[in-house]
Amino acid sequence: MMHRRTLLRAGTAALAGPVALNALAGGTAHAVPLPVQGVDLSSVLKAEDLGAVWRYSDNTVGDPLRILQEGGANWVRLKVWVDSPDGYHGKQQVLTMAQRANALGMRLLIDFHYSDSWADPGQQRKPAAWAGLSGGALEQALYDHTFDVLDGLRGQGTAASMVQIGNEINGGMLWPDGSTDDWDALAGLLTAGARATADASPGTEIALHLAEGGDNGGTVWWFDNAVARGVPFDVIALSFYIYWHGTLDELQINMNDVAARYGKDVIVAETAYPFTLDDADGHPNIIADSSLLPDDFHPTVEGQAAWMGALSEVVASVPGGRGRGMFYWEPAWTATPGNGWDPADPSSGNAWENQALFDFTGRALPAARWR
């Protein structure tokens, strides 16, 4: 998700449509119920090691997983990097977090980046260990990595319920080999990941994840290519940040269309919204300018909660119950020294803390409650 955020697209702030306005007019403070009410908690273990503290709304200190679970979250999403510079986001951390989530009755989505750091539409770098691989050898490395993590999860009794084969792969992954400039090669890599999932963790659903959730033409072009090459998948996953990815009406149109067109459930795999434009650590926030935001949702605690209500209504409105749910991206990534955006630089700051579901004192915000 991360470095695409420097490629800001102004001009997507217009918010149209009755769904969003109904959420505000109805006075709802929380998201509507969905089968998948998810939170990406990839940064939590590192933050805990560095002394981060999270609190309930009454200021009582608590476990961030439990705080969010008691608020209604029922899925945890965790990213996997192959060889992260900071030693986090690998197999061992995923196994640890999976045990904690399982103890709370939460299901698991594993998000394979197939990189040593952030993978998104602007960067899909090969892991250093795979730099010299191509063709069948690269497919085998991807298969082995995927199998290893998922087999480890199943072996400890915390099998993943869903897996992403790649993260925001609009332009492909493992560049240059898996670029959409060579769809046959990309399809081979995606299929290798799907085979590894089926072999290591039977019953785990396979999601393919794109950014630009409001771009129907781009989504259809991408999935038409995947389907034409027989790439296996069960779920269409889309990122949707309203300050980059269009309007809620455009998201609704896209989700309705692709759910019907491909006969698949759809999830919003990433979303977020600021509760303030201030920052807590002196590092510039990714969203710090109100001109990037729609008029209907203010950068306030109330605006953040209203955003969750509006987006969840869009997902719930996909015909046939195909709108499975949504994930809030890194709601617990507060401004903790050493836990910044750059895994290779402990001095880097956090550009996201004003979009967390915890305020600058670590206290849970209203949007952390799904009910």
C-alpha positions as CSV (number, residue, x, y, z in Angstrom):
1,M,0.0,0.0,0.0
2,M,2.6,2.5,1.0
3,H,4.5,4.5,-1.6
4,R,1.7,4.9,-4.1
5,R,0.6,7.4,-1.5
6,T,3.2,9.9,-2.7
7,L,1.5,9.9,-6.1
8,L,-1.5,11.9,-4.9
9,R,-4.4,12.4,-7.3
10,A,-6.3,15.6,-6.6
11,G,-9.6,16.0,-8.3
12,T,-11.2,12.8,-6.9
13,A,-12.8,14.5,-4.0
14,A,-16.3,14.8,-5.5
15,L,-18.6,12.6,-3.5
16,A,-21.9,11.7,-5.2
17,G,-24.7,9.3,-4.5
18,P,-27.5,8.7,-2.0
19,V,-25.7,5.8,-0.2
20,A,-23.1,8.1,1.4
21,L,-25.5,10.8,2.2
22,N,-27.9,8.4,3.8
23,A,-25.2,7.4,6.2
24,L,-24.8,11.0,7.3
25,A,-28.5,11.9,7.3
26,G,-29.3,8.8,9.3
27,G,-26.9,9.8,12.0
28,T,-25.2,6.5,12.1
29,A,-21.8,6.6,13.9
30,H,-20.6,3.2,13.0
31,A,-20.2,0.8,10.1
32,V,-23.2,-1.4,9.2
33,P,-22.8,-5.1,9.9
34,L,-20.9,-7.1,7.2
35,P,-19.8,-10.8,7.2
36,V,-16.1,-9.6,6.9
37,Q,-15.3,-6.7,9.3
38,G,-11.6,-6.7,9.0
39,V,-8.5,-4.8,10.3
40,D,-5.0,-4.9,8.9
41,L,-2.7,-5.2,11.9
42,S,0.6,-5.9,10.3
43,S,2.4,-3.2,12.3
44,V,1.3,-4.3,15.7
45,L,4.1,-6.6,16.8
46,K,6.8,-4.1,15.9
47,A,5.0,-1.3,17.7
48,E,4.6,-3.4,20.8
49,D,8.3,-4.2,20.8
50,L,8.9,-0.5,20.7
51,G,6.6,0.3,23.6
52,A,3.4,1.4,21.9
53,V,0.3,1.5,24.1
54,W,-3.4,1.3,23.0
55,R,-6.4,2.1,25.1
56,Y,-10.1,1.6,25.2
57,S,-12.3,4.6,24.8
58,D,-12.4,4.9,28.6
59,N,-8.6,5.2,28.6
60,T,-8.0,1.7,30.0
61,V,-4.9,0.1,28.5
62,G,-5.6,-3.0,26.4
63,D,-4.5,-5.3,23.7
64,P,-5.2,-3.7,20.3
65,L,-6.5,-6.9,18.8
66,R,-9.0,-7.3,21.6
67,I,-10.1,-3.7,21.6
68,L,-10.9,-3.9,17.9
69,Q,-12.4,-7.4,18.2
70,E,-14.7,-6.2,21.0
71,G,-15.7,-3.4,18.7
72,G,-16.9,-5.9,16.1
73,A,-13.8,-6.7,14.0
74,N,-13.9,-10.4,13.1
75,W,-11.0,-10.7,10.6
76,V,-7.3,-9.8,10.7
77,R,-5.2,-9.1,7.6
78,L,-1.5,-9.5,7.8
79,K,1.1,-8.7,5.1
80,V,4.1,-11.0,4.3
81,W,7.4,-9.8,3.1
82,V,10.1,-12.2,2.0
83,D,13.1,-10.7,3.8
84,S,12.2,-7.4,5.4
85,P,15.1,-5.1,6.4
86,D,13.7,-4.7,9.9
87,G,13.1,-8.4,10.6
88,Y,9.3,-8.1,10.8
89,H,6.4,-9.1,8.5
90,G,7.9,-12.5,7.9
91,K,6.6,-16.0,8.6
92,Q,7.4,-16.0,12.4
93,Q,5.5,-12.8,13.0
94,V,2.6,-14.0,11.0
95,L,2.4,-17.2,13.0
96,T,2.5,-15.3,16.2
97,M,-0.2,-12.8,15.2
98,A,-2.4,-15.7,13.8
99,Q,-2.4,-17.4,17.2
100,R,-3.5,-14.2,18.9
101,A,-6.3,-13.6,16.3
102,N,-7.4,-17.2,16.5
103,A,-7.6,-17.0,20.3
104,L,-10.2,-14.1,19.8
105,G,-12.2,-16.1,17.2
106,M,-11.0,-13.9,14.4
107,R,-10.4,-15.2,10.9
108,L,-7.2,-14.6,8.9
109,L,-6.4,-13.0,5.5
110,I,-2.8,-13.3,4.5
111,D,-1.5,-10.7,2.1
112,F,1.5,-11.8,0.1
113,H,3.5,-8.9,-1.3
114,Y,6.3,-11.1,-2.9
115,S,8.8,-8.4,-2.1
116,D,11.1,-7.4,0.7
117,S,9.2,-4.2,1.3
118,W,6.1,-2.3,0.1
119,A,4.4,-3.6,-3.1
120,D,1.8,-1.4,-4.7
121,P,0.9,-0.1,-8.2
122,G,4.0,2.0,-8.3
123,Q,6.5,-0.6,-7.1
124,Q,6.6,-4.4,-7.4
125,R,10.2,-5.2,-6.7
126,K,11.5,-8.7,-6.6
127,P,12.9,-9.9,-3.3
128,A,16.7,-9.8,-3.3
129,A,16.9,-13.5,-3.0
130,W,14.9,-13.9,-6.2
131,A,16.6,-11.2,-8.2
132,G,18.3,-13.7,-10.6
133,L,15.3,-15.9,-11.1
134,S,12.9,-15.9,-14.0
135,G,10.5,-18.3,-15.7
136,G,9.8,-21.6,-14.0
137,A,12.5,-20.9,-11.3
138,L,10.7,-17.7,-10.3
139,E,7.3,-19.5,-10.2
140,Q,8.9,-22.2,-8.0
141,A,10.3,-19.6,-5.6
142,L,6.9,-18.0,-5.3
143,Y,5.2,-21.4,-4.8
144,D,7.7,-22.4,-2.1
145,H,7.4,-19.2,-0.2
146,T,3.6,-19.2,-0.3
147,F,3.4,-22.9,0.6
148,D,5.8,-22.4,3.5
149,V,3.8,-19.7,5.2
150,L,0.4,-21.2,4.7
151,D,1.6,-24.7,5.7
152,G,3.0,-23.2,8.9
153,L,-0.3,-21.6,9.7
154,R,-2.3,-24.8,9.1
155,G,0.2,-26.8,11.0
156,Q,-0.3,-24.7,14.2
157,G,-4.1,-24.9,13.8
158,T,-4.6,-21.3,12.6
159,A,-5.1,-21.9,8.8
160,A,-5.8,-18.8,6.7
161,S,-9.3,-18.3,5.6
162,M,-8.3,-16.2,2.7
163,V,-5.0,-15.3,0.9
164,Q,-4.1,-12.6,-1.5
165,I,-1.7,-13.6,-4.3
166,G,0.0,-10.2,-4.5
167,N,-0.8,-6.7,-3.2
168,E,-2.4,-4.1,-5.4
169,I,-1.2,-5.8,-8.6
170,N,-2.8,-3.5,-11.2
171,G,0.5,-3.5,-13.1
172,G,1.4,-7.0,-12.2
173,M,4.1,-8.1,-9.6
174,L,7.7,-9.3,-9.4
175,W,8.7,-6.8,-12.1
176,P,9.8,-7.0,-14.8
177,D,8.9,-10.7,-15.1
178,G,5.4,-10.4,-13.9
179,S,4.4,-7.1,-15.4
180,T,1.1,-6.8,-17.2
181,D,3.2,-6.2,-20.3
182,D,3.5,-10.0,-20.3
183,W,0.2,-11.3,-19.1
184,D,1.1,-15.0,-19.8
185,A,4.1,-14.7,-17.4
186,L,2.0,-12.9,-14.8
187,A,-0.7,-15.6,-15.1
188,G,1.9,-18.2,-14.5
189,L,3.0,-16.6,-11.3
190,L,-0.5,-16.0,-10.0
191,T,-1.4,-19.7,-10.8
192,A,1.7,-20.9,-9.0
193,G,0.5,-19.0,-5.9
194,A,-2.9,-20.4,-6.2
195,R,-1.5,-23.9,-6.5
196,A,0.6,-23.4,-3.4
197,T,-2.5,-22.2,-1.5
198,A,-4.5,-25.2,-2.5
199,D,-1.7,-27.6,-1.7
200,A,-0.7,-26.1,1.7
201,S,-4.1,-25.0,2.9
202,P,-7.1,-26.7,1.3
203,G,-10.2,-24.7,1.6
204,T,-8.5,-21.3,1.8
205,E,-10.0,-18.8,-0.5
206,I,-7.9,-17.0,-3.1
207,A,-8.3,-13.3,-3.6
208,L,-6.7,-11.2,-6.3
209,H,-6.2,-7.6,-5.2
210,L,-6.2,-4.3,-7.2
211,A,-6.1,-0.7,-6.2
212,E,-8.3,1.9,-7.9
213,G,-11.5,0.5,-6.6
214,G,-13.6,3.1,-8.5
215,D,-12.0,2.3,-11.9
216,N,-14.4,-0.1,-13.5
217,G,-12.7,-0.1,-16.9
218,G,-9.3,-0.9,-15.4
219,T,-10.8,-3.6,-13.1
220,V,-12.6,-5.4,-16.0
221,W,-9.6,-5.2,-18.3
222,W,-7.4,-6.8,-15.6
223,F,-9.8,-9.6,-14.6
224,D,-10.7,-10.3,-18.2
225,N,-7.0,-11.0,-18.8
226,A,-6.8,-13.2,-15.7
227,V,-9.9,-15.2,-16.6
228,A,-8.9,-15.7,-20.2
229,R,-5.7,-17.4,-18.9
230,G,-7.4,-19.6,-16.4
231,V,-6.0,-17.9,-13.3
232,P,-7.9,-19.4,-10.2
233,F,-9.5,-17.1,-7.8
234,D,-12.5,-16.9,-5.5
235,V,-12.7,-13.3,-4.4
236,I,-12.1,-9.9,-6.0
237,A,-10.3,-7.6,-3.6
238,L,-10.2,-3.8,-4.2
239,S,-8.5,-0.9,-2.4
240,F,-10.6,2.1,-2.0
241,Y,-9.3,5.4,-0.6
242,I,-11.7,8.2,-1.6
243,Y,-8.9,10.7,-1.9
244,W,-7.3,8.7,-4.7
245,H,-9.7,6.1,-6.1
246,G,-12.8,7.9,-7.2
247,T,-16.3,8.4,-5.7
248,L,-18.5,6.1,-3.7
249,D,-20.8,5.9,-6.7
250,E,-17.9,4.7,-8.9
251,L,-17.0,2.1,-6.3
252,Q,-20.6,0.9,-6.2
253,I,-20.8,0.7,-10.0
254,N,-17.5,-1.3,-10.1
255,M,-18.4,-3.7,-7.3
256,N,-21.8,-4.4,-8.6
257,D,-20.5,-5.0,-12.2
258,V,-17.6,-7.3,-11.4
259,A,-19.5,-9.3,-8.8
260,A,-22.1,-10.1,-11.5
261,R,-19.7,-10.3,-14.4
262,Y,-17.4,-12.9,-12.8
263,G,-19.8,-14.4,-10.3
264,K,-17.5,-13.7,-7.4
265,D,-17.7,-12.0,-4.0
266,V,-16.1,-8.7,-3.6
267,I,-14.2,-7.1,-0.6
268,V,-12.7,-3.8,0.0
269,A,-9.3,-5.0,1.1
270,E,-8.0,-1.5,2.2
271,T,-9.6,1.7,3.2
272,A,-9.0,4.5,5.8
273,Y,-10.0,8.1,6.6
274,P,-8.4,10.8,8.7
275,F,-9.8,11.8,12.1
276,T,-7.5,14.9,12.0
277,L,-5.1,16.7,9.7
278,D,-2.6,17.1,12.5
279,D,0.4,14.9,13.0
280,A,1.9,13.4,16.1
281,D,5.6,12.9,15.3
282,G,6.8,15.7,13.0
283,H,6.8,13.5,10.0
284,P,4.4,14.8,7.3
285,N,1.3,12.8,7.0
286,I,0.2,11.4,3.6
287,I,-3.2,13.1,4.0
288,A,-2.7,16.6,5.5
289,D,-4.6,18.8,3.1
290,S,-8.4,19.2,3.3
291,S,-8.5,19.9,-0.5
292,L,-7.9,16.2,-1.1
293,L,-11.0,15.2,0.9
294,P,-14.7,15.2,-0.1
295,D,-16.9,17.9,1.4
296,D,-19.3,15.3,2.9
297,F,-16.7,13.8,5.3
298,H,-14.7,16.1,7.4
299,P,-11.3,15.2,8.8
300,T,-12.7,14.7,12.3
301,V,-13.5,11.9,14.7
302,E,-17.2,12.2,13.5
303,G,-16.2,12.3,9.8
304,Q,-14.1,9.2,10.1
305,A,-17.0,7.3,11.7
306,A,-19.4,8.6,9.0
307,W,-16.9,7.4,6.4
308,M,-17.0,3.9,7.8
309,G,-20.8,3.9,7.8
310,A,-21.0,5.2,4.2
311,L,-18.5,2.7,2.8
312,S,-20.0,-0.3,4.6
313,E,-23.4,0.6,3.1
314,V,-21.9,0.6,-0.4
315,V,-20.4,-2.9,0.2
316,A,-23.6,-4.2,1.8
317,S,-25.6,-2.9,-1.3
318,V,-23.8,-5.2,-3.8
319,P,-26.6,-7.4,-5.2
320,G,-26.9,-11.0,-4.2
321,G,-25.0,-10.6,-1.0
322,R,-21.8,-10.5,-3.0
323,G,-20.3,-7.6,-1.0
324,R,-18.6,-9.7,1.5
325,G,-16.9,-7.0,3.6
326,M,-14.1,-4.6,4.1
327,F,-10.7,-4.1,5.9
328,Y,-9.5,-1.0,7.5
329,W,-5.8,-0.5,6.7
330,E,-3.4,-0.3,9.7
331,P,-5.9,1.1,12.3
332,A,-3.3,0.5,15.1
333,W,-0.3,2.1,13.4
334,T,0.1,5.0,15.8
335,A,3.2,7.3,16.0
336,T,5.7,5.1,17.8
337,P,9.4,6.1,17.5
338,G,11.2,3.5,15.4
339,N,8.0,2.2,13.7
340,G,8.0,4.5,10.7
341,W,7.2,3.9,7.0
342,D,10.7,2.9,6.0
343,P,11.7,-0.6,7.3
344,A,15.3,0.1,6.5
345,D,15.4,3.4,8.5
346,P,14.5,3.3,12.2
347,S,14.5,7.2,12.2
348,S,11.7,7.4,9.6
349,G,8.4,8.7,10.9
350,N,4.8,7.5,10.5
351,A,2.8,9.2,7.8
352,W,-0.4,7.4,8.8
353,E,-1.2,8.1,12.4
354,N,-3.9,10.6,11.7
355,Q,-5.8,7.8,9.9
356,A,-5.6,5.2,12.7
357,L,-8.6,4.2,14.7
358,F,-6.7,5.3,17.8
359,D,-6.0,8.9,18.7
360,F,-2.6,10.4,19.4
361,T,-2.9,9.2,23.1
362,G,-3.6,5.6,21.8
363,R,-7.3,5.8,22.8
364,A,-9.9,4.0,20.6
365,L,-12.0,6.3,18.4
366,P,-15.7,5.8,17.6
367,A,-14.9,4.4,14.2
368,A,-13.3,1.4,15.9
369,R,-16.7,0.1,16.7
370,W,-18.7,-1.8,14.1
371,R,-21.8,-1.7,16.2
